[in-house]
Amino acid sequence: MTRITTTTLALLASVALAPLALAQQGPIKIGVNTPLSGTYAPIGQQVRWGLELAAKDVNAAGGIAGRQVQLIFEDEEANPAVAVQKADKLFQVDKVDFMTGTVNSGSTLAVGQIAERAGKLVATTVSFADSITGDRCSPNVFRVNARAEQQSSALAAWLTKEKPNPKVYFLGPDYEMGRSTVAAFQAGIKARGGSVLGEVFAPLDSKDYSQYFGQIRAARPQVLYTSVAGNDTVRLLTQMQEFGLLSNLQVVGASGTLTSQNIGAIGSAADNFATGVGYSPQIDTPENKAFVSKFQAAYKADPDLYGADSYGLVFFYKAAVEKAGSTETDKVREAMRGLEWDTPQGRKTMRAGDHQALQTMYVVRVEKQKFNIVGQVPATEAVGPDLCTKF
């Protein structure tokens, strides 16, 4: 009787554990909470392309720890309120293991709070606001792309060599990223002898930028810095060209202002624009050349920084999960801290103290629709101090 009972219990236990074992062999789910409509849809498109290409490559090579990667997309419309709703759905209904995709810095900050409550990890491949890995850092939020200060450090160093003691006017989008990027470049330019002549912040999806041109003309700057992005950049630069503002003005900006997704619509108004950036298709390495070729074959377009950083993110997660031997949040989080991994633009390191990626920074200038590299700053010089005090 004892033998029968023991055998029966063992059989029942194995049956009960079978679904769990199967679940552990199921796909690793990555939620992608990104704008697929609206003014930032071109950015969301590059995010999607980069992630899908990486997932295809990883799955073809055996997946992550033998498990396939499954991407689940939601349109967050670059709206923090929508992003929170979609994050809840991805965590609670779709049961994703990990989340990425947010573009709007306000969305990234809001989704970070949801991730903390859900006990999950989130990473941005796009958002620039320094606060994300600074004074509003979270133990559950990582950033694999360059933050505003890294971009500004590289760009300011180049600009002050080209134009010593430059006089700069600023035009940014009126939300967290816009104000953060403007503040970062103001600090960088002042430290190198430049002067700030004024600033203005325009609403997202502005249709008419000419209302600000009088202020810009009156200030008589040598340089205009802007951090508008997506379709807003198309409107800003083409309107500046129509009103004759580009002839005697050097336009510089945040790394996401001008990309392969909007440069075609901007045309010659994009010429001479310069930015500090963590990626360019012109990076002359075998790894990047192979990536660009693969990306072009898949999507008939060049990758930009969002596509490249999103591609690299999947390999960051793969390296962390395989190092941790688990998809459990606490174990993966610990594995991510200090992790080194390979990306199209080279080897990156995730700084443990604030969850900010360290990477070489480049200055690129647009010439006839090409993003030509004109300067370079080492990772350790560009990253700036660790200001996170929350973990």
N, C-alpha and C positions, 0 to 999 in steps of 0.2 A: 504494500500500500504506500509505504514511504517512497519507494522507487517510482511508482506511478505518479505520485503527487509532485515529486521533484522534477521528473521528466516533463510533466504537463506544464508546470510553472515555467520551466526553462523555455519550452516551446512558445508559451504565451508571451513571455518577455521578448523573445526574438521577433515575434510577429509585431508586438507593440513598438519595438525599436526600428523596425524596417522602414516606416515612413521617414523617421528622423535621418536614418542613414542615406535614404534616397534624396532627401532634401539637401543634405550636405554635399551631395554629388550634383545637385542642380546648378543652374547658371548663377554667376555672381552678377547681381543687378546694380547698375549705376543709373541713378536718376539724373536726368539732364533738364534743369529748370532754367530755360533760356528764352530770350525773345525771338519768336518766329514770325512776328508781325510788328508793324509800327516802324518808327524811325531807326531803331536799332536792329531791325531784322537782318540787314547785311552782316552785322557782327555775329548774330546768332547763327547765320548760315555757315560762317567760317568755323564757329564752335562745333556745329553739328558735323561738318565735313571732317574736321580734325579728329573728333572722337570716333566717328564711324570708320575712318581709315585705320586708326590705331586698333580698334576692336577687331577689325578684319584681320590685321596682321598678327595680333596676339592670339586670336582664336585659331588661325591657321598654323601657329607654332605650338599649339597644345593648350592654350588658354592660360589662366592664372591658377597655379597649383593644380593643374589638370581640369579646371572648370572653365566653361565658356563664359564670355562676357556678354551680357544682355543690356542694351541701352534702352531706357524708357524716357521718352521726351514729353515735356509739358511746355506750353507757351506762357512765359511769365510777363510778356509784354513790356519788359523793362520798368515794371511798376511794383514797388515793394509790397503793396497790399495784395496784389495778385500773386506775387512770388511766394508769400507766406501761405496762401491758400493752396497753391500747387505743391509746396514743400510738405504740408500736412498730408496731402493726398498721396504723394510719393512715399513718404515714410510709413503712414498708417495703413494705406490700402494696398499699394504695390509692394510694400515691404522691401524697399531698396536697401542695399548694404552701404551705399555711399552716394553722395550727391555733388553735382557740379553744375556749371552752366551760367550762373548768374552774371549779368553784365553791369547793370546799374549798381553802383557801390552801396546805395541805400538798400537795394534788394539783398546784396551779400550780407550786410550787417543784420538785416531782419531775419534772413534765413539761418544765419549763424545762431540766433537765439532759439529758433525752432529745433535746430540740430542738437543743441545742448539739452533741451527738454526731452527730445526723443532718444538721447544717448547715441547719436550717430555723428559721423564726420562729414564735413563739407569742404570743398576746395574751389577757389575761383581761379580761372585761367585768364581773366579779363580785367576785373575791377582794379582801379588805380589808387583809390583813396588811402592815404597813409594810415588813417585811423584803424583800418581793418586789421593790420598787424602792429598797431601802435596803441593809443590810449583806449581803444575799444576792442582790443584783441580778445580772442576766445580760445580756450584749450581745444575746442572742436573744429576750429576754422584754420585752414592752411591756404597759402597763396603761392602758386607755382610761377606766376608771371611777375614782371618787374613793377614795383610800386612807383608812385609819383616822384618820390625823392630820387630814386635810381635814375629815372628818365631825365629829371631836371639836372642832376649832377653832370651827366654826360653832355647834355645839350648846352648848359650854361658854360661849361669849360670850352666847348667848340666856339660858341657864339662870341665870347669875349676875346678870343684870338682873332676872329674875323672882323669884329667891330669892337675895339676897346672902349670901355665905359659906355655901353649902349643905353639909349633912352627907349624904354619899352612901355607899350600900352597893352592892357590885358582884356580879353573877351572870352568869358567862359560860360558853360551851361549852368543854370541856377539850381544845382543840387550838390550832394556830398562830393562827388567826384570832381565836378567843375571847380568848386571852391578849394578843394584840397590840392588839385594840380596847379591852380593859379598861385596859391600860397607857397607851394614848394618851389615853383620857379622864381617867384619874387625873392624868396630867401636866397636862392642860389645866385641870382643875378646881382643882388645887392652885395653879397659877400665878395663878388669879383669886380666891384666898382661900377656896376650899372645902376640906373635910376628908374624908378617907377613913376610914370606920368599919370596913371589913372587906371580904372578898371570898370567893367560893366558885366552884368550877368544876365543872360537871355534865357527865357523859358525853353524847355525841351520842345522840339518840333516847331521852332519859330519859322514863320514863312517869310518875314521881311526883316532883314538885318540892316537895311539902309537907314533905319531910324537911329542907329548908333554911329553912323559914319560922320556926322557933324562933330560929335565929341572926339572922334579919333583924329579928324583933320585939325581941329582946334588945338589938340595936344601936341601935334607935330612930332610924332615918334619916328625913330629910325626902324623900330622893330614892333611888330604886333605878335603877341603870343595868344594862341587860342587852344582850347581843349574841347570844342564842340566835336561831335562824332557822327558817323553814319550819314544819313541823308541831310542832316543839318550842315555838315561840312560842304556838301554840294551847293546848297543855297548860299552859304556865307561866301565862299571863294568866287563863285560865278557872279554874285552880286557885287563883290569888291572889284572884280575885273570890269564889269559893266560901268561902274561909277569911277573908274580910273584910279583906284587906290593902290593897285599893285605895282605901278611903275617905279616908285621910289621908296618902297617899303619891303623890308625883309619879313616874311611871315614864317614863324616857327610855331611848334605846338606839341601837344601830348602825342604819345606814340600811336594812339588809336584814332587820331583826327583824320589822317589820310592813309588809306589802306588799298589793297588790290581790289576791294569790293566797291569802293566809290570813286577811285581815281579816273576810271573811264568816263564817268558822267561829268567830271570836273574839267577834263581836257587841259588846255594850255594854262588855265588859271592855277593849276597845281605846280607848275614849274617853279623851281627854286625853293619850294617849301622844305623846311628842315625839321628834324625831330630826333630826340634820344629814344632808342628803342632796344628791346632785348632780342629782336629777330629781324633779319632781312633775307629774302630769297637769294641775295647776292653773296651770302656767307660762303666762302670758298673752301669747303671741306668735302671729302667724299660722302660723309653721312648726310650733309644737307643737300648735296646735289642729288643723291638717291631719293631723298624725301621729296624734293621739289618735282623731280621727274614722275614719281609715283602719284603725287597729288595732282599734277597737271593731267596725267593720263586718266585719272578717275573723275575729275570735275571740270576739265577744260578751263582752269583758272589757276593763277598763282596762289600759293598759301600766303597769308599775312601772319602777323604776330599771334592773332587769336587762333588761327588754324594750327600753327606750329605748337603753341603752348598747350592747346587742347589735346593734340596728338601726344605730346610728351606726358600729359597728366595720366593717361592710362598706364603708361610704363612706370610712373611714380607709384601708382596704386598697386600694380603688379609686384614691384620690388618690395613694397612694404608688407603686403599680404604674405608673400613667400618668405620674407625675413621673419615675420611674426608667426608663421605656421597657422594662421587663423584669420577669420574676418571679424572677430570680436573687436569692438571699438577700442577698448583699453589697450589691447595688444597691438593693434594696427597703429594707433596714435603714437605709442612709444616707439614703434619701428620707424615711423615717419620722421621723428625728430633726429636731426643730424644725418639723415639718409642722403646718399649720393646716387644719382641715376643719370642715364644718358638720354639726351634729347636731340632733335635736329640741329639746334644751335650749339650743342656741346654739352659737357657734363655740368650738372647743377648740383647744389647742396642745399638742403632744407635746414635753415638755421633753427636750432632747437629752442632758443629762447623766445622767439616771437612767431615762429612758423612762416617766415618769409624766405623765399628762395633767393639764393645768391647766384648771379650769373654775369657773364661779360656783357657790357652795354656798348651799343654802337650809336654813332650819329649817322643818319642817312639824309641825303638831299635828293629831291626829285628832279630828274632831268629827262624830258621826253618820255614820261610814263614809267621810268625806271627808278627804283629806290637804290641809289648808289651810296655805298659806305664811304664816308669822308672822315671818320674819326672813331676811336675806340677807347673804352675805359675799363680797367680790370674790375672784376666783381667786388673785391674787398674795398676798393676805393669808392665805388658807386653806391653801395648798399646803405650806408649811414648807420647810426647807432641803433641798438635794440632798446626800444622804449616801452615794451610790454611789461606790465607789472602784475598781471592777473593770474599768472601761473608760473 
